[in-house]
Amino acid sequence: MKSLKIKFMHLIQIFIIVGFCLVNFTQEIPVLALSYESHNFVSSAVKNVGPAVVKIDTERLVERQQFDPTLLDPLLRDLLGEQGITPERERGQGSGVIINSDGLVLTNAHVVERVDDVSVTLADGTICDGQVLGTDVVTDLALVKIKESTYSSFAPLGNSEDLEVGDWAIALGTPYGLEKTVTLGIVSSLHRDINSLGFSDKRLDLIQTDAAINPGNSGGPLINSNGEVIGINTLVRSGPGAGLGFAIPINLAKSVSDQLLNNGEVIHPYLGVQLISLNPRIAKEHNQDPNSLVQLPERSGALIQSVIPNSPAEKAGLRRGDLVIAAENIAIKEPKALLEEVEKAQIGKAFLLNVLRNDEEIQINIKPEPLPGLT
């Protein structure tokens, strides 16, 4: 009887343990299920902008000789006769983003520059004809109009002035023709001067990001964690320092797109000088050199290295060796600061410069002209 009681108590204990395990197991099931349903901010941001990202395919007719005449054997040249020019179709590809309900697409100038045909592939696969409304090679921006009214959404534009280093950055586009591609990184730096990257013919302060930007991403949007466009992807650095991507700030892109829409072009003022940076340390080292031909003022500014013939600078009397220390009463510490003020100047209207020449400060009024060679 006593052994029966003990067996019965053991059986009850087993039932209690099994029941406890079953309760705990069933309580954990909903928690596991919830983890599969959650998504992060990247997918939400992409859903906000993704439908407005497009692929841009271009074609242009180029004329090429069938054979290089310098490589042909003279006997073979006699047999073949004079080689004519053969037209060929050259194809290109890039990305873009629809920015309003009228079907206007922002992209890079180098994507659609000097092309004959443009086709725009929407996010749903629909292929539309595109028309280039204008390009601006100085900022590498272009505006394309979708001819058909089959698009359904456009991307919200953010404010690139609100960006801070360390903010999330998401790059969208069609690299290598692969549609709907997304890469994630952060804003690595702001106001990166494009001239420091070897592009002396551009006027741009770029957003630097470590989000992967590959060939074909050009013209696509760089977006923030809220799903707003903060930049237009433009280039990636290869070789030393590879892995860095750059985007044009959206505030500049909006300004350029308005001018392209209204005027078909963007007019950039220019003075016609080549500048180098000068500061007290550089000037002192130069002046201590016994072989130096001139003495430089030991202060910061934009030193004129050369003056372009027949330019506004030559007409106003600027000379090589002049140090620009102020423009429109704003202190100039480096060439970049002067270029920023010139960009704000009005064509044909007097633009005041304070210049140091032979240790004497003088004022020169110069009238900026449109930057030549753009149209």
Protein Blocks (a to p, Z undefined) as FASTA:
>chain_A
ZZmmmmmmmmmmmmmmmmmmmmmmmmmmmmmmmmmmpccfklmmmmmmmmmpccdddddd
ddddfbafklpcfklmmmnopadddddddddddddddfbfnopacddfklmgoifbdcdd
dfkopacddddfbdcfklopacdddfbacbfbdcddddfklpcehiacddddjeehiahi
acddddfbghiafklnopakbccdddddfbdcdehjgopacddfkopafbdcfbdceheh
ihiacdddfklmmmmmmmmmmnopacdddehiacddddfklmmmmmmpmkbfbdcddddd
dddfbdcehiaklmnopaehiacfbeehiacfbfklmmmmmmmpcehiacdddddeehia
cdddddddddehkZZ
